[in-house]
């Protein structure tokens, strides 16, 4: 057993010795470096997209390059002090460009070799937040409009970009549970991380998704704007309507059916009718959908009082 352990230790020592000797040699390696912008005037903003990373080829001793594989990767800083409307930078030798490399590690190639930047006036704009979602159940709907806190955010960036943005969406939220009120944070989708800034990254959303059902109601038909000396008699005086909505809204409509669901016919429609049948206009509460009306048309008698 003792000989076996000694053998393993010898192998390990030989490997590390070989590793150390080889790391003293010079190597050429490729890395990705993140572009970091600094010292851009607060009243200016970049208006054209640019790559988030560039490809670097560096040369140096293995010991110097090795930390890039395990610790921090190199980054490229571009100093934008005193820029005007546009800038064309050679990334390999421009004085504005600094690349974080250890001593005696040399940059030999950059891809792309140059970068074009254009600038515009920085502006701010307040835009509404749009809740993006997907329900797992095909037979579910919101019991009330989703409440978003705050319902708008401030965006800032180049005027030519900001002027085209009318709203900011949340990341799509998958809603799986029905009948349970949920309040949660949802991340906002940034139009472009490098060019547009948001006043906040998350909003709070409160909602309730319930099962959708259908229910039939019998309601009286009302004729509106009838002159005092006229009378309109309908046949039949009531109609049956089938509506679709969430359970809580259907229950609310049923409890207050006299005030929440209305069937109206304008006196002018009666006077102008040439068919002998008039169709009522159905007024429904928000978030209820009309499925059917029976009968669709009503006979009438128009007479003098």
C-alpha positions as CSV (number, residue, x, y, z in Angstrom):
1,X,0.0,0.0,0.0
2,X,2.9,2.3,0.9
3,X,4.5,1.7,-2.5
4,X,1.2,2.4,-4.2
5,X,0.8,5.8,-2.5
6,X,4.4,6.7,-3.3
7,X,3.8,5.9,-6.9
8,X,0.7,8.1,-7.1
9,X,2.6,11.0,-5.4
10,X,5.4,10.6,-7.9
11,X,3.0,10.7,-10.8
12,X,1.3,13.8,-9.4
13,X,4.7,15.5,-8.8
14,X,5.8,14.8,-12.3
15,X,2.5,16.1,-13.7
16,X,2.8,19.4,-11.8
17,X,6.5,19.7,-12.8
18,X,5.5,19.2,-16.4
19,X,2.6,21.7,-16.0
20,X,4.9,24.3,-14.4
21,X,7.6,24.0,-17.1
22,X,5.0,24.3,-19.9
23,X,3.3,27.3,-18.3
24,X,6.6,29.2,-18.5
25,X,6.4,29.1,-22.3
26,X,4.7,31.7,-24.5
27,X,1.3,31.1,-25.9
28,X,-1.3,32.7,-28.1
29,X,-4.8,32.5,-26.8
30,X,-8.2,33.8,-27.8
31,X,-10.7,35.4,-25.3
32,X,-13.9,37.5,-25.4
33,X,-13.6,40.9,-23.8
34,X,-16.7,42.9,-22.7
35,X,-16.9,46.5,-24.0
36,X,-17.2,49.1,-21.2
37,X,-18.1,52.7,-22.1
38,X,-17.0,55.4,-19.7
39,X,-17.0,59.3,-19.5
40,X,-19.8,59.8,-22.0
41,X,-21.3,63.3,-21.4
42,X,-24.6,63.0,-19.3
43,X,-26.5,64.9,-22.1
44,X,-25.4,62.5,-24.8
45,X,-26.4,58.9,-25.6
46,X,-25.3,56.3,-28.1
47,X,-27.9,55.9,-30.8
48,X,-26.6,52.9,-32.8
49,X,-26.1,49.4,-31.4
50,X,-22.6,48.1,-30.9
51,X,-21.3,44.6,-30.0
52,X,-21.3,43.7,-26.3
53,X,-18.0,41.7,-26.7
54,X,-15.0,41.7,-29.0
55,X,-12.6,38.8,-29.7
56,X,-9.0,39.3,-28.5
57,X,-5.9,37.3,-29.4
58,X,-3.2,37.8,-26.8
59,X,0.4,36.5,-26.4
60,X,2.2,35.9,-23.2
61,X,3.5,33.4,-20.6
62,X,1.1,30.6,-19.7
63,X,1.2,31.7,-16.0
64,X,0.1,35.2,-17.0
65,X,-2.8,34.0,-19.3
66,X,-4.0,31.2,-17.1
67,X,-6.1,33.4,-14.7
68,X,-8.3,34.5,-17.6
69,X,-9.7,30.9,-17.7
70,X,-10.6,30.7,-14.1
71,X,-11.1,34.2,-12.7
72,X,-11.8,37.6,-14.4
73,X,-11.9,37.8,-18.2
74,X,-10.3,40.8,-19.9
75,X,-12.5,43.8,-20.6
76,X,-12.1,46.7,-23.1
77,X,-12.8,50.2,-21.8
78,X,-13.5,53.0,-24.3
79,X,-13.2,56.6,-23.1
80,X,-15.8,58.8,-24.8
81,X,-14.7,62.2,-23.3
82,X,-15.3,65.1,-25.7
83,X,-17.1,63.2,-28.4
84,X,-19.3,65.0,-31.0
85,X,-21.9,63.3,-33.2
86,X,-20.0,60.3,-34.3
87,X,-16.7,58.5,-33.7
88,X,-14.7,55.8,-35.6
89,X,-12.3,54.0,-33.3
90,X,-9.5,51.6,-34.2
91,X,-9.7,49.1,-31.3
92,X,-6.1,48.0,-31.6
93,X,-4.2,51.2,-31.2
94,X,-6.6,54.1,-30.4
95,X,-5.6,56.1,-27.3
96,X,-9.3,56.0,-26.2
97,X,-9.1,52.2,-25.8
98,X,-7.7,50.4,-22.8
99,X,-7.7,46.7,-22.4
100,X,-7.1,45.1,-19.0
101,X,-4.1,42.8,-19.6
102,X,-1.5,41.7,-17.2
103,X,2.1,43.0,-17.5
104,X,4.0,41.3,-20.4
105,X,0.8,40.0,-22.0
106,X,0.4,41.6,-25.4
107,X,-2.6,42.2,-27.6
108,X,-1.9,41.0,-31.2
109,X,-5.4,41.0,-32.7
110,X,-8.9,42.4,-32.2
111,X,-12.1,41.4,-34.0
112,X,-13.7,43.6,-35.1
113,X,-10.8,45.8,-35.7
114,X,-12.8,49.1,-35.5
115,X,-16.0,50.4,-34.0
116,X,-18.3,53.1,-35.3
117,X,-20.4,55.0,-32.7
118,X,-23.0,57.7,-33.3
119,X,-24.5,60.0,-30.6
120,X,-27.7,61.9,-30.0
121,X,-29.2,64.1,-27.4
122,X,-30.2,62.1,-24.2
123,X,-33.8,62.5,-23.3
124,X,-36.3,60.9,-20.8
125,X,-39.8,59.8,-21.4
126,X,-42.5,58.2,-19.2
127,X,-44.3,55.2,-20.8
128,X,-46.9,52.7,-19.6
129,X,-46.0,49.2,-18.6
130,X,-47.7,46.3,-20.5
131,X,-48.3,43.1,-18.6
132,X,-47.3,40.1,-20.8
133,X,-48.6,36.7,-19.7
134,X,-49.8,33.3,-20.8
135,X,-52.4,31.2,-19.0
136,X,-51.9,27.5,-18.7
137,X,-55.7,26.9,-18.8
138,X,-57.5,27.7,-22.0
139,X,-60.7,28.3,-20.1
140,X,-59.4,31.0,-17.7
141,X,-59.6,34.8,-17.7
142,X,-58.9,37.8,-15.4
143,X,-61.6,38.5,-12.8
144,X,-60.5,42.2,-13.0
145,X,-57.9,44.1,-15.1
146,X,-54.3,43.2,-13.8
147,X,-53.0,45.9,-11.4
148,X,-49.5,47.0,-12.1
149,X,-47.4,49.0,-9.5
150,X,-46.1,51.3,-10.8
151,X,-48.1,51.4,-14.1
152,X,-45.4,53.4,-15.9
153,X,-41.7,53.8,-15.9
154,X,-39.2,56.4,-17.1
155,X,-36.9,55.5,-20.0
156,X,-33.8,57.4,-21.0
157,X,-31.5,57.2,-24.0
158,X,-30.9,58.7,-27.4
159,X,-33.8,60.9,-28.6
160,X,-34.1,59.1,-31.9
161,X,-34.7,55.8,-30.1
162,X,-36.7,56.9,-27.1
163,X,-39.2,58.8,-29.4
164,X,-40.2,55.5,-31.0
165,X,-40.9,53.6,-27.8
166,X,-44.6,53.8,-26.7
167,X,-44.6,51.2,-23.9
168,X,-42.4,48.7,-21.9
169,X,-43.5,45.1,-21.6
170,X,-42.9,42.7,-18.7
171,X,-41.3,39.4,-19.3
172,X,-44.0,36.8,-20.1
173,X,-45.4,35.3,-16.9
174,X,-46.9,31.8,-17.1
175,X,-50.1,31.8,-15.0
176,X,-50.9,28.3,-13.8
177,X,-53.4,28.6,-10.9
178,X,-57.1,29.5,-11.3
179,X,-59.1,31.1,-8.5
180,X,-56.1,32.3,-6.5
181,X,-55.2,36.0,-6.2
182,X,-51.5,36.5,-6.9
183,X,-49.2,39.4,-6.3
184,X,-45.7,39.1,-7.6
185,X,-42.7,41.0,-9.0
186,X,-42.2,40.7,-12.7
187,X,-39.0,41.8,-14.6
188,X,-39.3,44.4,-17.3
189,X,-38.0,43.7,-20.8
190,X,-35.4,46.3,-21.8
191,X,-35.5,47.3,-25.5
192,X,-31.7,47.4,-25.5
193,X,-29.5,47.0,-22.4
194,X,-26.7,49.1,-23.9
195,X,-28.8,51.9,-25.4
196,X,-31.8,52.3,-23.2
197,X,-32.0,52.7,-19.4
198,X,-35.1,52.1,-17.3
199,X,-36.0,53.9,-14.0
200,X,-36.5,50.4,-12.5
201,X,-36.0,46.8,-13.5
202,X,-39.2,45.2,-11.9
203,X,-42.8,46.1,-11.3
204,X,-45.3,44.4,-9.0
205,X,-48.4,42.8,-10.6
206,X,-51.6,41.8,-8.8
207,X,-54.2,39.6,-10.6
208,X,-56.8,36.9,-10.2
209,X,-57.5,34.4,-13.0
210,X,-60.8,32.5,-12.7
211,X,-62.5,29.8,-14.7
212,X,-64.7,31.1,-17.5
213,X,-68.4,30.0,-17.8
214,X,-71.6,30.9,-19.6
215,X,-74.9,32.0,-18.0
216,X,-78.3,32.9,-19.4
217,X,-80.3,35.9,-18.2
218,X,-83.8,37.1,-19.1
219,X,-84.0,40.9,-19.2
220,X,-86.6,43.4,-20.1
221,X,-86.1,45.5,-23.3
222,X,-86.3,49.3,-22.8
223,X,-87.2,51.7,-25.6
224,X,-85.3,55.0,-25.1
225,X,-86.1,58.6,-26.2
226,X,-89.8,57.9,-26.7
227,X,-91.8,61.2,-27.1
228,X,-94.4,61.8,-24.4
229,X,-97.3,61.4,-26.8
230,X,-96.0,58.1,-28.2
231,X,-96.0,54.5,-27.0
232,X,-94.0,51.5,-28.3
233,X,-95.1,48.0,-27.4
234,X,-92.7,45.2,-28.0
235,X,-93.3,41.5,-28.7
236,X,-92.0,39.9,-26.6
237,X,-91.1,42.5,-24.0
238,X,-88.2,40.4,-22.6
239,X,-85.3,38.7,-24.3
240,X,-82.8,35.9,-23.3
241,X,-79.1,36.7,-23.4
242,X,-76.2,34.3,-22.9
243,X,-73.0,35.9,-21.7
244,X,-69.5,34.5,-21.0
245,X,-67.2,35.6,-18.2
246,X,-65.4,34.7,-15.1
247,X,-67.3,33.1,-12.2
248,X,-67.1,36.1,-9.9
249,X,-68.3,38.5,-12.7
250,X,-71.2,36.3,-13.6
251,X,-72.3,36.1,-9.9
252,X,-72.0,39.9,-9.7
253,X,-74.1,40.3,-12.8
254,X,-76.7,37.9,-11.6
255,X,-77.0,39.7,-8.2
256,X,-77.5,43.1,-9.9
257,X,-78.9,42.0,-13.3
258,X,-81.4,44.9,-13.3
259,X,-78.6,47.5,-13.4
260,X,-75.7,45.6,-15.0
261,X,-77.2,44.1,-18.1
262,X,-79.4,46.2,-20.3
263,X,-81.2,45.7,-23.6
264,X,-82.0,49.0,-25.3
265,X,-83.9,50.0,-28.5
266,X,-83.8,53.6,-29.7
267,X,-87.2,55.2,-30.6
268,X,-85.5,56.5,-33.8
269,X,-84.6,52.9,-34.8
270,X,-88.3,52.0,-34.5
271,X,-89.5,55.0,-36.6
272,X,-86.9,54.3,-39.3
273,X,-87.5,50.5,-39.4
274,X,-88.7,49.1,-42.7
275,X,-88.7,45.4,-41.8
276,X,-91.1,45.1,-38.9
277,X,-88.4,43.9,-36.5
278,X,-86.0,45.9,-34.4
279,X,-82.8,44.6,-32.8
280,X,-81.9,45.6,-29.3
281,X,-78.5,46.9,-28.3
282,X,-77.1,44.8,-25.4
283,X,-75.1,46.7,-22.8
284,X,-72.8,44.5,-20.7
285,X,-70.4,45.2,-17.8
286,X,-66.7,45.2,-18.5
287,X,-65.2,41.8,-19.0
288,X,-68.4,40.0,-19.9
289,X,-68.9,38.8,-23.5
290,X,-72.1,38.4,-25.3
291,X,-72.7,34.9,-26.7
292,X,-76.2,35.0,-28.1
293,X,-79.5,36.9,-28.0
294,X,-83.0,35.3,-28.4
295,X,-84.9,36.5,-30.1
296,X,-82.6,38.6,-32.2
297,X,-85.3,40.9,-33.5
298,X,-88.6,42.1,-31.8
299,X,-91.9,43.0,-33.3
300,X,-93.5,46.2,-32.2
301,X,-96.6,48.4,-32.2
302,X,-96.1,52.2,-32.5
303,X,-99.1,54.2,-31.4
304,X,-100.4,57.5,-30.1
305,X,-101.2,57.8,-26.5
